[in-house]
Amino acid sequence: MLSIGELAGLAGTTVRAVRHYHAEGLLEEPERDQWGHRRYSAADLVRLLRIRRLRELGLPLDRIPQALTGDLPGLLDAFDAELAAQQEEIAERRRRIAELKQSTSDLVVPQAVEEAHRRFAEAGVREALLAGERQAVLMMLALAPEALGELERLCRRVLDDPDAFQVWLEAVLAFQDLDARADQADVDALADRFAAMLPRPAATGTGTGAGTGAGTAADKLLADLLRSYTTAQQRVMAAIGERLALT
């Protein structure tokens, strides 16, 4: 018969771990001997070795009883599938990290959006306008994160299609150089160009999907963002919003 220290030593674990397994109901506590010490059998050692092996595999404590007494192959298949899904998620995170390490882009703005901004800057779009666009993207991330994926896909399509990029560039340059005295016809024409290229918002029924409080926050953020644009540009943005809301 083994003491708790001898049991732990043979199993390659600690006395504290053995007591924890007792508390979790994974390892039955033996009766005490006449001197008040618990004595463990070979069967206890075998069970502890199995528990330790399952823990080394990463199996959660609450699944170990089933693994010891039930369908171990089936449980391990399910656990393996979970690990495979986690591995895919980790691979995707590492891909994003690698992209960020190779660029000077903003840590929050999606890579495709940042690349589109870089290309626009090379083509003559001023940094002040691009900075405002980055703020708009970050606001979208906070208030309507589901729309950010669609924006990223749009940017990738534009970057992969030279003709589409040129159409976007011409519209952005026209927006940048919009005269403060632009008449309504100019505003409407430019709004039509952007509305034809932008994805339609999903009909959620709640705007941002976060209720009245989020709507109030969105209004405040939008008002703050618009201050960086000229009056004519603000008119174009309002007209774009109206067109997208009606489609």
C-alpha positions in Angstrom: 0.0 0.0 0.0 1.2 3.5 -0.8 1.2 6.8 1.0 -0.1 9.8 -0.8 3.4 11.1 -1.4 4.5 7.7 -2.8 1.4 7.6 -5.1 2.1 11.1 -6.4 5.7 10.3 -7.0 5.1 7.1 -8.9 2.4 8.9 -11.0 4.7 11.8 -11.8 2.4 14.4 -10.1 2.1 16.2 -6.8 0.3 15.6 -3.6 -1.6 18.8 -4.2 -2.8 17.5 -7.5 -3.9 14.2 -5.9 -5.9 16.1 -3.3 -7.4 18.2 -6.1 -8.5 15.0 -7.9 -10.1 13.9 -4.7 -12.0 17.1 -4.4 -13.2 16.9 -8.0 -14.4 13.3 -7.5 -12.0 11.9 -10.0 -10.0 9.8 -7.6 -11.8 8.1 -4.7 -10.3 8.7 -1.2 -9.2 5.5 0.5 -10.0 4.7 4.1 -7.4 5.7 6.7 -5.3 3.1 8.4 -4.9 2.7 12.1 -2.4 5.6 12.2 -4.7 7.9 10.4 -2.9 7.8 7.1 -4.6 7.1 3.8 -3.2 4.1 1.9 -3.5 3.7 -1.9 -3.6 0.6 -3.9 -2.2 -0.4 -7.3 -5.7 0.3 -8.7 -5.6 3.8 -7.4 -2.2 4.3 -9.1 -3.5 3.0 -12.4 -6.5 5.4 -12.2 -4.3 8.3 -11.3 -1.9 7.5 -14.2 -4.9 7.5 -16.6 -6.2 10.8 -15.2 -2.8 12.3 -15.5 -2.5 11.1 -19.1 -5.9 12.6 -20.0 -4.9 15.9 -18.4 -1.7 15.9 -20.5 -3.8 15.6 -23.6 -5.7 18.8 -22.4 -8.9 17.1 -21.6 -11.0 19.2 -19.2 -11.5 17.8 -15.8 -15.3 17.6 -16.2 -14.9 15.2 -19.1 -12.5 12.9 -17.4 -15.1 10.8 -15.6 -16.8 10.0 -18.9 -13.4 9.1 -20.4 -12.6 6.8 -17.6 -15.9 4.9 -17.6 -17.7 5.6 -20.9 -16.9 5.8 -24.6 -13.3 6.9 -24.6 -12.8 6.7 -28.4 -15.9 8.7 -29.1 -15.0 11.4 -26.5 -11.5 11.7 -27.9 -12.8 12.0 -31.4 -15.0 14.9 -30.3 -12.2 16.5 -28.4 -9.9 16.1 -31.4 -12.4 17.9 -33.6 -12.5 20.8 -31.1 -8.7 21.0 -31.2 -8.7 21.0 -35.0 -11.1 23.9 -35.0 -8.9 25.8 -32.5 -5.9 25.0 -34.7 -7.6 26.6 -37.7 -8.5 29.7 -35.6 -4.9 29.9 -34.3 -3.6 29.6 -37.9 -5.9 32.5 -39.0 -4.7 34.6 -36.1 -1.1 33.9 -37.0 -1.8 34.8 -40.6 -3.2 38.2 -39.5 -0.2 38.7 -37.2 2.2 37.9 -40.1 0.4 40.5 -42.3 0.7 43.1 -39.6 4.4 42.4 -39.1 5.0 42.9 -42.8 3.2 46.2 -42.9 3.0 49.6 -41.2 -0.8 49.5 -41.2 -3.0 50.4 -38.3 -3.5 47.5 -35.9 -7.3 47.8 -36.1 -8.0 48.8 -39.6 -8.3 45.7 -41.9 -5.3 45.1 -44.1 -7.3 45.4 -47.4 -8.7 48.8 -46.3 -5.2 50.1 -45.3 -3.8 48.9 -48.6 -6.5 50.7 -50.5 -5.7 53.9 -48.6 -2.0 53.4 -49.4 -2.8 53.1 -53.1 -5.1 56.2 -53.0 -2.3 58.2 -51.3 0.1 57.2 -54.0 -2.4 58.4 -56.6 -2.8 61.9 -55.0 -5.5 61.5 -52.3 -4.4 63.8 -49.4 -3.6 62.3 -46.0 -6.2 64.5 -44.3 -9.0 62.8 -46.2 -7.6 59.3 -45.6 -7.3 60.1 -41.9 -11.0 60.9 -41.8 -11.7 57.6 -43.6 -9.7 55.7 -41.1 -11.8 57.2 -38.3 -14.9 56.3 -40.1 -13.7 52.6 -40.4 -12.9 52.6 -36.7 -16.4 54.0 -35.9 -17.9 51.2 -38.1 -15.9 48.6 -36.1 -17.4 49.9 -32.9 -21.0 50.4 -34.0 -21.6 48.0 -36.9 -18.8 45.4 -36.9 -20.8 43.1 -39.2 -20.4 45.7 -41.9 -16.6 45.8 -41.7 -16.2 42.4 -43.4 -18.2 43.6 -46.3 -16.1 46.7 -46.6 -12.9 44.6 -46.5 -14.2 42.4 -49.3 -15.1 45.5 -51.3 -11.6 46.8 -50.9 -10.1 43.5 -52.0 -12.3 43.4 -55.1 -11.3 47.0 -56.0 -7.6 46.3 -55.4 -7.7 43.2 -57.7 -9.5 45.1 -60.5 -7.5 48.0 -62.1 -10.6 49.3 -63.8 -12.7 49.3 -60.6 -9.8 50.9 -58.7 -9.7 53.7 -61.3 -13.4 54.3 -60.9 -13.1 54.5 -57.1 -10.0 56.8 -57.4 -11.8 59.3 -59.7 -14.8 59.4 -57.3 -12.5 59.9 -54.3 -10.5 62.7 -56.0 -13.7 64.4 -57.0 -14.9 64.2 -53.4 -11.6 65.6 -52.2 -11.7 68.5 -54.6 -15.4 69.3 -54.2 -15.8 73.0 -54.2 -17.6 74.5 -51.2 -19.9 76.3 -53.6 -20.9 73.0 -55.4 -24.5 73.1 -56.5 -27.0 70.4 -55.7 -26.6 68.7 -59.1 -22.9 68.2 -58.4 -23.6 66.8 -55.0 -26.3 64.4 -56.3 -24.1 63.2 -59.1 -21.2 62.4 -56.8 -23.5 60.7 -54.3 -24.9 58.6 -57.1 -21.4 57.5 -58.1 -20.6 56.4 -54.5 -23.9 54.8 -53.8 -23.6 52.7 -57.0 -20.3 51.2 -55.7 -21.0 50.8 -52.0 -22.6 47.6 -50.5 -26.1 48.0 -49.2 -26.5 47.9 -45.4 -28.2 44.8 -43.9 -31.7 45.4 -42.8 -31.4 44.8 -39.0 -34.3 47.0 -37.9 -32.1 48.6 -35.2 -29.5 50.5 -37.1 -26.4 49.6 -35.1 -28.1 46.7 -33.5 -27.4 48.0 -30.0 -30.5 49.9 -29.1 -31.3 53.6 -28.4 -28.1 54.1 -26.4 -26.0 53.0 -29.3 -28.0 55.2 -31.6 -27.3 58.2 -29.5 -23.6 57.3 -29.4 -23.5 56.8 -33.1 -25.1 60.3 -33.7 -22.5 61.9 -31.5 -19.6 60.1 -33.2 -20.9 60.9 -36.6 -21.3 64.6 -35.8 -17.7 64.6 -34.5 -16.5 62.8 -37.6 -18.2 65.2 -40.0 -16.4 68.2 -38.6 -13.3 67.2 -40.5 -15.2 67.5 -43.8 -16.2 70.6 -45.8 -19.9 71.5 -46.0 -20.1 70.3 -49.5 -18.5 67.0 -48.6 -21.0 66.6 -45.7 -23.8 67.1 -48.2 -22.5 64.3 -50.4 -22.1 62.0 -47.4 -25.7 62.7 -46.3 -26.9 62.1 -49.8 -25.1 58.8 -50.0 -26.7 57.7 -46.7 -30.1 58.6 -48.0 -29.6 56.6 -51.2 -28.3 53.5 -49.4 -31.2 53.7 -46.9 -33.7 53.6 -49.7 -32.3 50.5 -51.5 
